[in-house]
Amino acid sequence: MERKEFLASLGIGAGSLILSCCLGGCSKSSNDDGGTPAPAPGNKVDFTFDTAADANLASRGWTVRNNVIIARSGTSYLAYEALCPHQGSGLTYDAANNSFPCSNTNAGHGSVFDNAGKKVAGPAARDLKKFQTALTGNNLRVFE
């Protein structure tokens, strides 16, 4: 192999590696089930989605969209920030207790919030930020 061929193949390999890293960074977030893009910092939350088309909402009674956890509670919907204020772990919804526990159950974690977003257990220093909801047919609007 000549020097020119070696440098050309090295350049193609490096370019492929850089491109794959860049494209990997554009993948969908694991805690966002779709809808409109998450708001930029400082922008208010305001999005609408079809509740009948959300598989997570249908199967487990809650979903995460645009960094907001949305749970069906009886005939209404609850919407709060989706990350625990303690150290940013994802929240889940416990329908049996109508509460939002932190997914991080390691020692020193495990905050739990009631259906009003108030902290009832754990190290979180504040309550959850609440969002308003409005249901029209199957379309749920979540907004500030």
C-alpha positions as CSV (number, residue, x, y, z in Angstrom):
1,M,0.0,0.0,0.0
2,E,1.4,3.4,-0.9
3,R,1.4,6.3,1.4
4,K,-1.3,8.1,-0.6
5,E,-3.7,5.1,-0.4
6,F,-3.0,4.7,3.4
7,L,-3.8,8.4,4.1
8,A,-7.0,8.2,2.0
9,S,-8.2,5.1,3.8
10,L,-7.3,6.7,7.2
11,G,-9.3,9.8,6.3
12,I,-12.4,7.8,5.3
13,G,-12.3,5.7,8.5
14,A,-12.0,8.8,10.7
15,G,-14.8,10.5,8.8
16,S,-17.0,7.5,9.2
17,L,-16.3,7.4,13.0
18,I,-17.1,11.1,13.4
19,L,-20.3,10.8,11.3
20,S,-21.6,7.9,13.4
21,C,-21.0,9.7,16.6
22,C,-22.8,12.8,15.3
23,L,-25.8,10.7,14.1
24,G,-25.9,8.8,17.5
25,G,-26.3,12.1,19.3
26,C,-29.5,12.8,17.3
27,S,-31.3,9.7,18.5
28,K,-34.6,10.0,20.4
29,S,-34.4,10.4,24.2
30,S,-35.3,7.3,26.1
31,N,-37.6,9.2,28.4
32,D,-39.6,11.0,25.8
33,D,-42.4,9.2,24.1
34,G,-42.9,11.7,21.3
35,G,-45.2,14.6,20.8
36,T,-43.7,18.0,20.2
37,P,-40.0,18.7,21.0
38,A,-39.0,19.6,24.5
39,P,-39.1,23.3,25.2
40,A,-35.9,25.2,25.2
41,P,-34.7,26.5,28.6
42,G,-36.8,29.5,29.6
43,N,-39.7,28.6,27.3
44,K,-43.0,27.5,28.7
45,V,-44.4,24.0,28.4
46,D,-47.4,23.8,26.0
47,F,-48.1,20.7,23.9
48,T,-51.0,18.5,22.9
49,F,-51.1,14.8,22.1
50,D,-53.6,12.1,21.4
51,T,-54.1,10.0,24.5
52,A,-55.7,7.1,22.6
53,A,-52.5,6.8,20.5
54,D,-50.1,6.6,23.4
55,A,-49.2,3.0,24.1
56,N,-47.6,3.7,27.5
57,L,-50.6,5.6,28.8
58,A,-52.9,2.8,27.6
59,S,-50.9,0.0,29.1
60,R,-49.5,1.4,32.4
61,G,-51.5,4.5,33.0
62,W,-48.7,7.0,32.6
63,T,-46.3,8.3,30.1
64,V,-43.4,10.8,29.7
65,R,-43.5,13.5,27.0
66,N,-41.4,16.6,26.6
67,N,-39.8,16.1,30.1
68,V,-43.3,16.0,31.7
69,I,-44.7,12.9,33.4
70,I,-48.4,12.5,32.7
71,A,-50.6,10.1,34.7
72,R,-54.2,9.1,34.4
73,S,-55.9,9.4,37.8
74,G,-59.5,8.4,37.6
75,T,-61.1,10.5,34.8
76,S,-58.5,13.2,35.0
77,Y,-54.8,13.6,34.2
78,L,-51.9,14.8,36.4
79,A,-48.8,16.4,34.8
80,Y,-45.6,17.2,36.6
81,E,-41.9,17.7,35.8
82,A,-40.6,14.2,34.9
83,L,-37.3,14.4,36.8
84,C,-36.8,14.1,40.6
85,P,-35.6,17.5,41.9
86,H,-33.1,15.6,44.2
87,Q,-30.6,14.5,41.5
88,G,-32.5,14.3,38.3
89,S,-33.5,10.6,38.2
90,G,-36.7,9.8,36.3
91,L,-40.0,9.6,38.1
92,T,-42.6,6.9,37.6
93,Y,-46.3,6.7,38.6
94,D,-47.6,4.3,41.2
95,A,-51.4,4.0,40.5
96,A,-52.0,1.9,43.6
97,N,-50.7,4.7,45.9
98,N,-51.5,7.6,43.5
99,S,-48.0,8.8,43.9
100,F,-44.8,9.6,41.9
101,P,-41.8,7.8,43.2
102,C,-38.2,8.4,42.0
103,S,-36.9,5.6,40.0
104,N,-33.5,5.7,41.8
105,T,-34.0,3.4,44.8
106,N,-30.3,3.5,46.0
107,A,-29.5,4.5,49.5
108,G,-29.9,8.3,49.9
109,H,-32.4,8.6,47.1
110,G,-36.0,7.4,46.7
111,S,-38.1,10.6,47.0
112,V,-41.8,10.1,46.7
113,F,-44.4,12.8,45.7
114,D,-48.1,12.6,46.2
115,N,-50.8,13.2,43.6
116,A,-50.5,17.0,44.3
117,G,-46.8,17.0,43.6
118,K,-45.9,17.4,47.3
119,K,-42.9,15.6,48.7
120,V,-43.9,12.9,51.1
121,A,-40.6,11.0,51.5
122,G,-36.9,11.2,50.6
123,P,-34.2,13.7,50.2
124,A,-35.7,16.0,47.5
125,A,-35.6,19.6,48.8
126,R,-38.7,20.8,47.0
127,D,-42.1,19.7,45.5
128,L,-42.6,18.9,41.9
129,K,-43.5,21.6,39.3
130,K,-47.1,21.1,38.3
131,F,-48.6,21.6,34.8
132,Q,-52.2,22.2,33.8
133,T,-54.1,19.8,31.6
134,A,-57.1,20.1,29.4
135,L,-58.8,17.2,27.7
136,T,-60.8,17.7,24.5
137,G,-61.9,14.4,23.1
138,N,-58.7,12.3,23.1
139,N,-56.4,15.3,22.8
140,L,-54.7,16.3,26.0
141,R,-53.1,19.7,26.3
142,V,-50.3,20.1,28.9
143,F,-49.4,23.7,29.6
144,E,-48.2,26.2,32.1
